[in-house]
Amino acid sequence: MPIYEYVCSDCGLKFELLRPLSQANQGASCPRCHNSAERILSTFASFSKSDSGLTTPIAGTASSCGSCSATSCGSCSL
Ligand SMILES: [Zn+2]
């Protein structure tokens, strides 16, 4: 499945979701505040895989968490 990037319209958190194409245009809910998030269209496949298999953050992502995938980790919490 392709990975899509979303940005929360409320708190501004950016996150990625693995979804089937059929759901790509559906809204997603923010993992931090659970409000609606909108898909970011222009950054498909801009992520990269590190040697360890972890996805690396997208450069320039306006997230408070700069060292992980910005979905959930100890340094991402509010
Ligand atoms: Zn949010």
PDB file of the backbone (N, CA, C, O) and the ligand in Angstrom, with CONECT records:
HET     ZN  A 101       1
ATOM      1  N   MET A   1       0.836  -1.206   0.000  1.00  0.00           N
ATOM      2  CA  MET A   1       0.000   0.000   0.000  1.00  0.00           C
ATOM      3  C   MET A   1       0.864   1.246   0.000  1.00  0.00           C
ATOM      4  O   MET A   1       1.930   1.260   0.616  1.00  0.00           O
ATOM      5  N   PRO A   2       0.433   2.264  -0.663  1.00  0.00           N
ATOM      6  CA  PRO A   2       1.194   3.526  -0.654  1.00  0.00           C
ATOM      7  C   PRO A   2       1.048   4.255   0.672  1.00  0.00           C
ATOM      8  O   PRO A   2       0.082   4.071   1.412  1.00  0.00           O
ATOM      9  N   ILE A   3       2.037   5.084   0.943  1.00  0.00           N
ATOM     10  CA  ILE A   3       2.004   5.918   2.149  1.00  0.00           C
ATOM     11  C   ILE A   3       1.557   7.321   1.750  1.00  0.00           C
ATOM     12  O   ILE A   3       2.055   7.898   0.784  1.00  0.00           O
ATOM     13  N   TYR A   4       0.626   7.846   2.500  1.00  0.00           N
ATOM     14  CA  TYR A   4       0.159   9.204   2.269  1.00  0.00           C
ATOM     15  C   TYR A   4       0.479  10.050   3.486  1.00  0.00           C
ATOM     16  O   TYR A   4       0.512   9.568   4.618  1.00  0.00           O
ATOM     17  N   GLU A   5       0.712  11.314   3.222  1.00  0.00           N
ATOM     18  CA  GLU A   5       1.021  12.228   4.317  1.00  0.00           C
ATOM     19  C   GLU A   5      -0.184  13.125   4.570  1.00  0.00           C
ATOM     20  O   GLU A   5      -0.843  13.595   3.642  1.00  0.00           O
ATOM     21  N   TYR A   6      -0.449  13.346   5.835  1.00  0.00           N
ATOM     22  CA  TYR A   6      -1.585  14.174   6.236  1.00  0.00           C
ATOM     23  C   TYR A   6      -1.118  15.243   7.212  1.00  0.00           C
ATOM     24  O   TYR A   6      -0.122  15.081   7.917  1.00  0.00           O
ATOM     25  N   VAL A   7      -1.853  16.322   7.231  1.00  0.00           N
ATOM     26  CA  VAL A   7      -1.581  17.363   8.220  1.00  0.00           C
ATOM     27  C   VAL A   7      -2.877  17.660   8.958  1.00  0.00           C
ATOM     28  O   VAL A   7      -3.940  17.807   8.354  1.00  0.00           O
ATOM     29  N   CYS A   8      -2.763  17.743  10.261  1.00  0.00           N
ATOM     30  CA  CYS A   8      -3.934  18.021  11.095  1.00  0.00           C
ATOM     31  C   CYS A   8      -4.328  19.486  10.931  1.00  0.00           C
ATOM     32  O   CYS A   8      -3.488  20.381  11.030  1.00  0.00           O
ATOM     33  N   SER A   9      -5.609  19.717  10.679  1.00  0.00           N
ATOM     34  CA  SER A   9      -6.064  21.097  10.494  1.00  0.00           C
ATOM     35  C   SER A   9      -6.202  21.818  11.824  1.00  0.00           C
ATOM     36  O   SER A   9      -6.401  23.032  11.858  1.00  0.00           O
ATOM     37  N   ASP A  10      -6.100  21.094  12.888  1.00  0.00           N
ATOM     38  CA  ASP A  10      -6.258  21.723  14.201  1.00  0.00           C
ATOM     39  C   ASP A  10      -4.925  22.017  14.870  1.00  0.00           C
ATOM     40  O   ASP A  10      -4.642  23.167  15.206  1.00  0.00           O
ATOM     41  N   CYS A  11      -4.098  20.984  15.070  1.00  0.00           N
ATOM     42  CA  CYS A  11      -2.843  21.193  15.788  1.00  0.00           C
ATOM     43  C   CYS A  11      -1.644  21.277  14.843  1.00  0.00           C
ATOM     44  O   CYS A  11      -0.541  21.613  15.274  1.00  0.00           O
ATOM     45  N   GLY A  12      -1.847  20.978  13.569  1.00  0.00           N
ATOM     46  CA  GLY A  12      -0.769  21.119  12.598  1.00  0.00           C
ATOM     47  C   GLY A  12       0.178  19.940  12.536  1.00  0.00           C
ATOM     48  O   GLY A  12       1.175  19.992  11.816  1.00  0.00           O
ATOM     49  N   LEU A  13      -0.106  18.879  13.272  1.00  0.00           N
ATOM     50  CA  LEU A  13       0.759  17.707  13.245  1.00  0.00           C
ATOM     51  C   LEU A  13       0.737  17.061  11.871  1.00  0.00           C
ATOM     52  O   LEU A  13      -0.326  16.874  11.279  1.00  0.00           O
ATOM     53  N   LYS A  14       1.926  16.717  11.363  1.00  0.00           N
ATOM     54  CA  LYS A  14       2.002  15.964  10.120  1.00  0.00           C
ATOM     55  C   LYS A  14       2.257  14.502  10.442  1.00  0.00           C
ATOM     56  O   LYS A  14       3.049  14.182  11.328  1.00  0.00           O
ATOM     57  N   PHE A  15       1.590  13.627   9.728  1.00  0.00           N
ATOM     58  CA  PHE A  15       1.788  12.203   9.974  1.00  0.00           C
ATOM     59  C   PHE A  15       1.535  11.443   8.673  1.00  0.00           C
ATOM     60  O   PHE A  15       0.960  11.967   7.719  1.00  0.00           O
ATOM     61  N   GLU A  16       1.984  10.196   8.673  1.00  0.00           N
ATOM     62  CA  GLU A  16       1.851   9.376   7.483  1.00  0.00           C
ATOM     63  C   GLU A  16       0.945   8.195   7.764  1.00  0.00           C
ATOM     64  O   GLU A  16       0.921   7.661   8.873  1.00  0.00           O
ATOM     65  N   LEU A  17       0.202   7.797   6.748  1.00  0.00           N
ATOM     66  CA  LEU A  17      -0.662   6.638   6.880  1.00  0.00           C
ATOM     67  C   LEU A  17      -0.477   5.728   5.675  1.00  0.00           C
ATOM     68  O   LEU A  17      -0.365   6.177   4.535  1.00  0.00           O
ATOM     69  N   LEU A  18      -0.449   4.431   5.970  1.00  0.00           N
ATOM     70  CA  LEU A  18      -0.490   3.440   4.907  1.00  0.00           C
ATOM     71  C   LEU A  18      -1.953   3.173   4.586  1.00  0.00           C
ATOM     72  O   LEU A  18      -2.707   2.723   5.449  1.00  0.00           O
ATOM     73  N   ARG A  19      -2.356   3.444   3.360  1.00  0.00           N
ATOM     74  CA  ARG A  19      -3.763   3.241   3.025  1.00  0.00           C
ATOM     75  C   ARG A  19      -3.879   2.701   1.607  1.00  0.00           C
ATOM     76  O   ARG A  19      -3.025   2.955   0.758  1.00  0.00           O
ATOM     77  N   PRO A  20      -4.941   1.960   1.369  1.00  0.00           N
ATOM     78  CA  PRO A  20      -5.214   1.580  -0.012  1.00  0.00           C
ATOM     79  C   PRO A  20      -5.594   2.810  -0.833  1.00  0.00           C
ATOM     80  O   PRO A  20      -6.081   3.807  -0.300  1.00  0.00           O
ATOM     81  N   LEU A  21      -5.363   2.718  -2.122  1.00  0.00           N
ATOM     82  CA  LEU A  21      -5.678   3.842  -3.003  1.00  0.00           C
ATOM     83  C   LEU A  21      -7.127   4.292  -2.861  1.00  0.00           C
ATOM     84  O   LEU A  21      -7.431   5.480  -2.965  1.00  0.00           O
ATOM     85  N   SER A  22      -8.004   3.345  -2.628  1.00  0.00           N
ATOM     86  CA  SER A  22      -9.422   3.665  -2.554  1.00  0.00           C
ATOM     87  C   SER A  22      -9.757   4.579  -1.387  1.00  0.00           C
ATOM     88  O   SER A  22     -10.811   5.214  -1.373  1.00  0.00           O
ATOM     89  N   GLN A  23      -8.856   4.646  -0.405  1.00  0.00           N
ATOM     90  CA  GLN A  23      -9.116   5.491   0.758  1.00  0.00           C
ATOM     91  C   GLN A  23      -8.232   6.732   0.782  1.00  0.00           C
ATOM     92  O   GLN A  23      -8.253   7.499   1.745  1.00  0.00           O
ATOM     93  N   ALA A  24      -7.462   6.924  -0.275  1.00  0.00           N
ATOM     94  CA  ALA A  24      -6.460   7.990  -0.262  1.00  0.00           C
ATOM     95  C   ALA A  24      -7.068   9.370  -0.092  1.00  0.00           C
ATOM     96  O   ALA A  24      -6.465  10.246   0.527  1.00  0.00           O
ATOM     97  N   ASN A  25      -8.251   9.565  -0.636  1.00  0.00           N
ATOM     98  CA  ASN A  25      -8.855  10.891  -0.585  1.00  0.00           C
ATOM     99  C   ASN A  25      -9.787  11.079   0.602  1.00  0.00           C
ATOM    100  O   ASN A  25     -10.402  12.133   0.762  1.00  0.00           O
ATOM    101  N   GLN A  26      -9.884  10.064   1.419  1.00  0.00           N
ATOM    102  CA  GLN A  26     -10.715  10.205   2.603  1.00  0.00           C
ATOM    103  C   GLN A  26      -9.935  10.920   3.702  1.00  0.00           C
ATOM    104  O   GLN A  26      -8.706  10.868   3.750  1.00  0.00           O
ATOM    105  N   GLY A  27     -10.655  11.566   4.555  1.00  0.00           N
ATOM    106  CA  GLY A  27     -10.005  12.255   5.658  1.00  0.00           C
ATOM    107  C   GLY A  27      -9.393  11.274   6.634  1.00  0.00           C
ATOM    108  O   GLY A  27      -9.796  10.114   6.719  1.00  0.00           O
ATOM    109  N   ALA A  28      -8.417  11.762   7.363  1.00  0.00           N
ATOM    110  CA  ALA A  28      -7.794  10.945   8.393  1.00  0.00           C
ATOM    111  C   ALA A  28      -7.957  11.670   9.720  1.00  0.00           C
ATOM    112  O   ALA A  28      -8.228  12.870   9.760  1.00  0.00           O
ATOM    113  N   SER A  29      -7.789  10.933  10.790  1.00  0.00           N
ATOM    114  CA  SER A  29      -7.888  11.610  12.074  1.00  0.00           C
ATOM    115  C   SER A  29      -6.511  11.720  12.710  1.00  0.00           C
ATOM    116  O   SER A  29      -5.715  10.782  12.678  1.00  0.00           O
ATOM    117  N   CYS A  30      -6.255  12.865  13.277  1.00  0.00           N
ATOM    118  CA  CYS A  30      -4.956  13.173  13.859  1.00  0.00           C
ATOM    119  C   CYS A  30      -4.642  12.230  15.017  1.00  0.00           C
ATOM    120  O   CYS A  30      -5.483  12.045  15.897  1.00  0.00           O
ATOM    121  N   PRO A  31      -3.443  11.626  15.037  1.00  0.00           N
ATOM    122  CA  PRO A  31      -3.086  10.720  16.139  1.00  0.00           C
ATOM    123  C   PRO A  31      -2.864  11.463  17.452  1.00  0.00           C
ATOM    124  O   PRO A  31      -2.855  10.847  18.518  1.00  0.00           O
ATOM    125  N   ARG A  32      -2.688  12.764  17.385  1.00  0.00           N
ATOM    126  CA  ARG A  32      -2.436  13.519  18.614  1.00  0.00           C
ATOM    127  C   ARG A  32      -3.738  14.059  19.214  1.00  0.00           C
ATOM    128  O   ARG A  32      -4.003  13.868  20.401  1.00  0.00           O
ATOM    129  N   CYS A  33      -4.545  14.730  18.392  1.00  0.00           N
ATOM    130  CA  CYS A  33      -5.741  15.381  18.950  1.00  0.00           C
ATOM    131  C   CYS A  33      -7.036  14.805  18.395  1.00  0.00           C
ATOM    132  O   CYS A  33      -8.122  15.180  18.838  1.00  0.00           O
ATOM    133  N   HIS A  34      -6.929  13.897  17.430  1.00  0.00           N
ATOM    134  CA  HIS A  34      -8.088  13.189  16.884  1.00  0.00           C
ATOM    135  C   HIS A  34      -9.064  14.084  16.140  1.00  0.00           C
ATOM    136  O   HIS A  34     -10.216  13.708  15.922  1.00  0.00           O
ATOM    137  N   ASN A  35      -8.615  15.247  15.758  1.00  0.00           N
ATOM    138  CA  ASN A  35      -9.434  16.054  14.876  1.00  0.00           C
ATOM    139  C   ASN A  35      -9.138  15.673  13.431  1.00  0.00           C
ATOM    140  O   ASN A  35      -8.241  14.875  13.160  1.00  0.00           O
ATOM    141  N   SER A  36      -9.888  16.242  12.521  1.00  0.00           N
ATOM    142  CA  SER A  36      -9.734  15.859  11.126  1.00  0.00           C
ATOM    143  C   SER A  36      -8.420  16.387  10.549  1.00  0.00           C
ATOM    144  O   SER A  36      -7.981  17.495  10.858  1.00  0.00           O
ATOM    145  N   ALA A  37      -7.811  15.561   9.706  1.00  0.00           N
ATOM    146  CA  ALA A  37      -6.574  15.936   9.051  1.00  0.00           C
ATOM    147  C   ALA A  37      -6.770  15.841   7.545  1.00  0.00           C
ATOM    148  O   ALA A  37      -7.570  15.045   7.054  1.00  0.00           O
ATOM    149  N   GLU A  38      -6.026  16.664   6.827  1.00  0.00           N
ATOM    150  CA  GLU A  38      -6.155  16.691   5.376  1.00  0.00           C
ATOM    151  C   GLU A  38      -4.908  16.117   4.728  1.00  0.00           C
ATOM    152  O   GLU A  38      -3.799  16.256   5.244  1.00  0.00           O
ATOM    153  N   ARG A  39      -5.108  15.476   3.598  1.00  0.00           N
ATOM    154  CA  ARG A  39      -3.998  14.870   2.882  1.00  0.00           C
ATOM    155  C   ARG A  39      -3.123  15.950   2.248  1.00  0.00           C
ATOM    156  O   ARG A  39      -3.617  16.942   1.711  1.00  0.00           O
ATOM    157  N   ILE A  40      -1.818  15.729   2.326  1.00  0.00           N
ATOM    158  CA  ILE A  40      -0.865  16.592   1.635  1.00  0.00           C
ATOM    159  C   ILE A  40      -0.545  15.924   0.306  1.00  0.00           C
ATOM    160  O   ILE A  40      -0.111  14.773   0.268  1.00  0.00           O
ATOM    161  N   LEU A  41      -0.759  16.646  -0.769  1.00  0.00           N
ATOM    162  CA  LEU A  41      -0.718  16.004  -2.079  1.00  0.00           C
ATOM    163  C   LEU A  41       0.668  15.938  -2.698  1.00  0.00           C
ATOM    164  O   LEU A  41       0.940  15.026  -3.479  1.00  0.00           O
ATOM    165  N   SER A  42       1.544  16.863  -2.380  1.00  0.00           N
ATOM    166  CA  SER A  42       2.743  17.027  -3.201  1.00  0.00           C
ATOM    167  C   SER A  42       3.968  16.315  -2.675  1.00  0.00           C
ATOM    168  O   SER A  42       5.044  16.418  -3.264  1.00  0.00           O
ATOM    169  N   THR A  43       3.825  15.591  -1.573  1.00  0.00           N
ATOM    170  CA  THR A  43       5.025  15.035  -0.962  1.00  0.00           C
ATOM    171  C   THR A  43       5.072  13.512  -1.028  1.00  0.00           C
ATOM    172  O   THR A  43       5.820  12.876  -0.285  1.00  0.00           O
ATOM    173  N   PHE A  44       4.275  12.932  -1.914  1.00  0.00           N
ATOM    174  CA  PHE A  44       4.274  11.477  -2.021  1.00  0.00           C
ATOM    175  C   PHE A  44       5.673  10.950  -2.313  1.00  0.00           C
ATOM    176  O   PHE A  44       6.368  11.462  -3.190  1.00  0.00           O
ATOM    177  N   ALA A  45       6.075   9.935  -1.580  1.00  0.00           N
ATOM    178  CA  ALA A  45       7.358   9.272  -1.794  1.00  0.00           C
ATOM    179  C   ALA A  45       8.544  10.169  -1.468  1.00  0.00           C
ATOM    180  O   ALA A  45       9.649   9.933  -1.957  1.00  0.00           O
ATOM    181  N   SER A  46       8.329  11.192  -0.650  1.00  0.00           N
ATOM    182  CA  SER A  46       9.443  12.047  -0.299  1.00  0.00           C
ATOM    183  C   SER A  46      10.177  11.539   0.952  1.00  0.00           C
ATOM    184  O   SER A  46      11.225  12.061   1.330  1.00  0.00           O
ATOM    185  N   PHE A  47       9.614  10.537   1.563  1.00  0.00           N
ATOM    186  CA  PHE A  47      10.290   9.940   2.699  1.00  0.00           C
ATOM    187  C   PHE A  47      11.357   8.970   2.199  1.00  0.00           C
ATOM    188  O   PHE A  47      11.397   8.643   1.013  1.00  0.00           O
ATOM    189  N   SER A  48      12.207   8.519   3.091  1.00  0.00           N
ATOM    190  CA  SER A  48      13.204   7.538   2.697  1.00  0.00           C
ATOM    191  C   SER A  48      13.344   6.495   3.791  1.00  0.00           C
ATOM    192  O   SER A  48      12.948   6.706   4.937  1.00  0.00           O
ATOM    193  N   LYS A  49      13.908   5.388   3.412  1.00  0.00           N
ATOM    194  CA  LYS A  49      14.135   4.323   4.384  1.00  0.00           C
ATOM    195  C   LYS A  49      15.592   4.351   4.842  1.00  0.00           C
ATOM    196  O   LYS A  49      16.511   4.414   4.025  1.00  0.00           O
ATOM    197  N   SER A  50      15.781   4.304   6.128  1.00  0.00           N
ATOM    198  CA  SER A  50      17.141   4.216   6.632  1.00  0.00           C
ATOM    199  C   SER A  50      17.585   2.754   6.627  1.00  0.00           C
ATOM    200  O   SER A  50      16.793   1.850   6.363  1.00  0.00           O
ATOM    201  N   ASP A  51      18.854   2.546   6.920  1.00  0.00           N
ATOM    202  CA  ASP A  51      19.379   1.192   6.928  1.00  0.00           C
ATOM    203  C   ASP A  51      18.700   0.310   7.974  1.00  0.00           C
ATOM    204  O   ASP A  51      18.631  -0.910   7.825  1.00  0.00           O
ATOM    205  N   SER A  52      18.209   0.936   9.013  1.00  0.00           N
ATOM    206  CA  SER A  52      17.575   0.160  10.074  1.00  0.00           C
ATOM    207  C   SER A  52      16.131  -0.200   9.742  1.00  0.00           C
ATOM    208  O   SER A  52      15.483  -0.939  10.483  1.00  0.00           O
ATOM    209  N   GLY A  53      15.635   0.323   8.632  1.00  0.00           N
ATOM    210  CA  GLY A  53      14.271   0.018   8.234  1.00  0.00           C
ATOM    211  C   GLY A  53      13.243   0.981   8.780  1.00  0.00           C
ATOM    212  O   GLY A  53      12.051   0.840   8.506  1.00  0.00           O
ATOM    213  N   LEU A  54      13.686   1.958   9.548  1.00  0.00           N
ATOM    214  CA  LEU A  54      12.759   2.937  10.081  1.00  0.00           C
ATOM    215  C   LEU A  54      12.577   4.067   9.069  1.00  0.00           C
ATOM    216  O   LEU A  54      13.524   4.464   8.390  1.00  0.00           O
ATOM    217  N   THR A  55      11.378   4.567   8.981  1.00  0.00           N
ATOM    218  CA  THR A  55      11.183   5.718   8.114  1.00  0.00           C
ATOM    219  C   THR A  55      11.795   6.939   8.770  1.00  0.00           C
ATOM    220  O   THR A  55      11.696   7.116   9.984  1.00  0.00           O
ATOM    221  N   THR A  56      12.421   7.773   7.977  1.00  0.00           N
ATOM    222  CA  THR A  56      13.048   8.973   8.503  1.00  0.00           C
ATOM    223  C   THR A  56      12.109  10.156   8.317  1.00  0.00           C
ATOM    224  O   THR A  56      11.281  10.154   7.406  1.00  0.00           O
ATOM    225  N   PRO A  57      12.228  11.136   9.148  1.00  0.00           N
ATOM    226  CA  PRO A  57      11.333  12.300   9.023  1.00  0.00           C
ATOM    227  C   PRO A  57      11.540  13.013   7.700  1.00  0.00           C
ATOM    228  O   PRO A  57      12.642  13.037   7.152  1.00  0.00           O
ATOM    229  N   ILE A  58      10.483  13.582   7.209  1.00  0.00           N
ATOM    230  CA  ILE A  58      10.580  14.374   5.987  1.00  0.00           C
ATOM    231  C   ILE A  58      11.240  15.712   6.313  1.00  0.00           C
ATOM    232  O   ILE A  58      10.851  16.398   7.259  1.00  0.00           O
ATOM    233  N   ALA A  59      12.219  16.062   5.533  1.00  0.00           N
ATOM    234  CA  ALA A  59      12.938  17.296   5.785  1.00  0.00           C
ATOM    235  C   ALA A  59      11.980  18.481   5.745  1.00  0.00           C
ATOM    236  O   ALA A  59      11.157  18.602   4.838  1.00  0.00           O
ATOM    237  N   GLY A  60      12.100  19.332   6.722  1.00  0.00           N
ATOM    238  CA  GLY A  60      11.264  20.521   6.747  1.00  0.00           C
ATOM    239  C   GLY A  60       9.923  20.321   7.396  1.00  0.00           C
ATOM    240  O   GLY A  60       9.130  21.259   7.480  1.00  0.00           O
ATOM    241  N   THR A  61       9.650  19.121   7.857  1.00  0.00           N
ATOM    242  CA  THR A  61       8.387  18.890   8.533  1.00  0.00           C
ATOM    243  C   THR A  61       8.275  19.774   9.772  1.00  0.00           C
ATOM    244  O   THR A  61       9.157  19.770  10.631  1.00  0.00           O
ATOM    245  N   ALA A  62       7.220  20.506   9.853  1.00  0.00           N
ATOM    246  CA  ALA A  62       7.026  21.430  10.968  1.00  0.00           C
ATOM    247  C   ALA A  62       6.478  20.700  12.182  1.00  0.00           C
ATOM    248  O   ALA A  62       5.368  20.961  12.648  1.00  0.00           O
ATOM    249  N   SER A  63       7.272  19.800  12.667  1.00  0.00           N
ATOM    250  CA  SER A  63       6.843  19.041  13.835  1.00  0.00           C
ATOM    251  C   SER A  63       7.792  19.309  14.983  1.00  0.00           C
ATOM    252  O   SER A  63       8.970  19.603  14.776  1.00  0.00           O
ATOM    253  N   SER A  64       7.281  19.208  16.178  1.00  0.00           N
ATOM    254  CA  SER A  64       8.139  19.391  17.335  1.00  0.00           C
ATOM    255  C   SER A  64       9.062  18.205  17.515  1.00  0.00           C
ATOM    256  O   SER A  64      10.029  18.276  18.273  1.00  0.00           O
ATOM    257  N   CYS A  65       8.773  17.128  16.830  1.00  0.00           N
ATOM    258  CA  CYS A  65       9.569  15.926  16.962  1.00  0.00           C
ATOM    259  C   CYS A  65      10.438  15.764  15.723  1.00  0.00           C
ATOM    260  O   CYS A  65       9.929  15.402  14.663  1.00  0.00           O
ATOM    261  N   GLY A  66      11.712  16.019  15.830  1.00  0.00           N
ATOM    262  CA  GLY A  66      12.573  15.993  14.659  1.00  0.00           C
ATOM    263  C   GLY A  66      13.335  14.707  14.472  1.00  0.00           C
ATOM    264  O   GLY A  66      14.072  14.572  13.495  1.00  0.00           O
ATOM    265  N   SER A  67      13.183  13.752  15.377  1.00  0.00           N
ATOM    266  CA  SER A  67      14.058  12.588  15.299  1.00  0.00           C
ATOM    267  C   SER A  67      13.300  11.286  15.137  1.00  0.00           C
ATOM    268  O   SER A  67      13.889  10.212  15.265  1.00  0.00           O
ATOM    269  N   CYS A  68      12.012  11.357  14.859  1.00  0.00           N
ATOM    270  CA  CYS A  68      11.271  10.124  14.645  1.00  0.00           C
ATOM    271  C   CYS A  68      10.234  10.368  13.567  1.00  0.00           C
ATOM    272  O   CYS A  68      10.241  11.423  12.932  1.00  0.00           O
ATOM    273  N   SER A  69       9.353   9.424  13.351  1.00  0.00           N
ATOM    274  CA  SER A  69       8.383   9.547  12.277  1.00  0.00           C
ATOM    275  C   SER A  69       7.221  10.459  12.649  1.00  0.00           C
ATOM    276  O   SER A  69       6.273  10.597  11.875  1.00  0.00           O
ATOM    277  N   ALA A  70       7.278  11.073  13.802  1.00  0.00           N
ATOM    278  CA  ALA A  70       6.320  12.092  14.212  1.00  0.00           C
ATOM    279  C   ALA A  70       4.909  11.553  14.373  1.00  0.00           C
ATOM    280  O   ALA A  70       3.937  12.297  14.247  1.00  0.00           O
ATOM    281  N   THR A  71       4.796  10.273  14.648  1.00  0.00           N
ATOM    282  CA  THR A  71       3.469   9.751  14.930  1.00  0.00           C
ATOM    283  C   THR A  71       3.315   9.458  16.421  1.00  0.00           C
ATOM    284  O   THR A  71       2.374   9.929  17.061  1.00  0.00           O
ATOM    285  N   SER A  72       4.228   8.693  16.957  1.00  0.00           N
ATOM    286  CA  SER A  72       4.177   8.473  18.397  1.00  0.00           C
ATOM    287  C   SER A  72       5.540   8.048  18.905  1.00  0.00           C
ATOM    288  O   SER A  72       6.099   7.050  18.450  1.00  0.00           O
ATOM    289  N   CYS A  73       6.060   8.791  19.828  1.00  0.00           N
ATOM    290  CA  CYS A  73       7.294   8.422  20.506  1.00  0.00           C
ATOM    291  C   CYS A  73       7.399   9.262  21.753  1.00  0.00           C
ATOM    292  O   CYS A  73       6.568  10.145  21.966  1.00  0.00           O
ATOM    293  N   GLY A  74       8.366   9.025  22.563  1.00  0.00           N
ATOM    294  CA  GLY A  74       8.472   9.737  23.811  1.00  0.00           C
ATOM    295  C   GLY A  74       8.641  11.222  23.641  1.00  0.00           C
ATOM    296  O   GLY A  74       8.145  11.999  24.457  1.00  0.00           O
ATOM    297  N   SER A  75       9.340  11.642  22.585  1.00  0.00           N
ATOM    298  CA  SER A  75       9.614  13.068  22.413  1.00  0.00           C
ATOM    299  C   SER A  75       8.519  13.784  21.628  1.00  0.00           C
ATOM    300  O   SER A  75       8.561  15.004  21.470  1.00  0.00           O
ATOM    301  N   CYS A  76       7.534  13.023  21.134  1.00  0.00           N
ATOM    302  CA  CYS A  76       6.456  13.638  20.380  1.00  0.00           C
ATOM    303  C   CYS A  76       5.300  14.063  21.280  1.00  0.00           C
ATOM    304  O   CYS A  76       4.454  14.857  20.869  1.00  0.00           O
ATOM    305  N   SER A  77       5.258  13.554  22.473  1.00  0.00           N
ATOM    306  CA  SER A  77       4.081  13.802  23.298  1.00  0.00           C
ATOM    307  C   SER A  77       3.956  15.288  23.619  1.00  0.00           C
ATOM    308  O   SER A  77       4.942  16.025  23.630  1.00  0.00           O
ATOM    309  N   LEU A  78       2.752  15.696  23.871  1.00  0.00           N
ATOM    310  CA  LEU A  78       2.483  17.103  24.118  1.00  0.00           C
ATOM    311  C   LEU A  78       3.188  17.591  25.382  1.00  0.00           C
ATOM    312  O   LEU A  78       3.070  18.762  25.742  1.00  0.00           O
TER     313      LEU A  78
HETATM  314 ZN    ZN A 101      -4.042  17.254  15.676  1.00  0.00          ZN2+
END
